[in-house]
Amino acid sequence: MNRGPRRSQLASTGLVWLLLMSPAEAAPDAVTREALGEAYYEIEVAGYCGLISDAVAAGFRRQEKRILGNSVVEQETLDVIRGKAWQAAHWEWQNRGLGGFRGWCRKEGHAAAERFLAEPR
């Protein structure tokens, strides 16, 4: 599957996550936090695009559980990661202008929903 520009965007988003986090947040579980940030961003995008079905939500929960694995992440940290993901999705939506979000939803929104649907059970 070719994700082309999406990879660049995620790399940029990952850099933004690391810059926004305090040094303590970025230290031991940076990979887990980045993966969670991406998952939370994608579920927000799917939400903005009206693509969250029961199956998509279940796939998101499976992905979140897989990412967390046996990691212990404090609720406050999860809330910060979710908040930053929501802000990133909201900024992206706002940057699209009137009706411009349709292309965003066709590409990024549908891709996010498909990834959640493909998350192994």
N, C-alpha and C positions, 0 to 999 in steps of 0.2 A: 504494500500500500504506500503510495507516494504522498507524503504530507507536505512536501515542498515548503511554501511560505509559512505554513503553520509551525514547522520546526523552528524557523527563525523567530517567529513571534513568541513561541514558548521559551526559547533561549533568552530573548529579551525580557519576557515576563519573569523568568527565573532570576535574572540579574536584578530586576526591580525588587523581587521578593527579598533577595539577599541584602540589598541596599536599605530596604525599609526595616529589616529586622535589627534588633539590637544584637551586639556581639554574643551575648549569652544565648539568645534564641537561635542564632545561626550555627552555634558550635556543634554539639554532639549529634543531633538528629537532622542536620540540614537536608539530607536527601529525602527523609520522610516528610519533613515540613514542606519542601518544594513540591513533592508529589501530591501531598494533601492540598496545597495551594492551587495546583493545576486542576485537581478534581473539583474543588469547591468553585473555582472560576468557571469550569465547564458546566457544572450543574446550574450556576447562575445564568450563564448564557442560554442554556436550554430553557430555563425559566422565562427569561426575557422574550424568548422566541415562541413560548407557548408549547413546548415540546415535551413537557414532563408528564408522562403517563405513569401508571402504577409500575409497569415493567421498567421504565427508565429510572424511576426512583429506587426500585429494588436493585438495579444494576449499580447505581451510585452507592447505595449502602454496602453492597458486596465489595466494590472497589475500595471504599473507605476502610472497611474492615481488613481487606487484604493489605492495604498500605500500612495501616497501623500495626498489624501483626501482633507481636508481643511487646511493642513499644509502649512506654508509659508517657503520655503527653497530657499535661495538665489542662483542665477545662478552659482556664483563662487563655492558655496558648492557642488552643483550638479556636476559641472565640476571636482572637486576634487574626489568625490565619483566615478564618471565614470572612471577617470584616474586610480584610485587605482584598480578598477575592471578589467580594461583592462590589467594593469600590472600583476595582479594575474592570469588572464587567459593566458596571454603571457608566464609567467614563467612556468605555468603548461604545456603548449604546448611544450615549449623548453625542459622541463625535460623528455619528453617522448622519445626523440631520433628519429632516422629515422624510420618511420613507426609505432612507438610506440603509436602515437596519435590515431591510428585506434580504439584500445580498449577503449580509453578515449572517443572518439566520439560515439562509440556504446553504451556506458553506460551513461556517464554524458551528452554528447551532445544531444542524443536522449531524455533522461529524461527531460532536460531543454526545448527542443522544445515541448515535450508533455505537460509540465506544462503550457507553453504559450498558446498552442492550447486549453487547458481545462479551461483557464481563462474565467469566466462568462462574458457574454455580458451586 
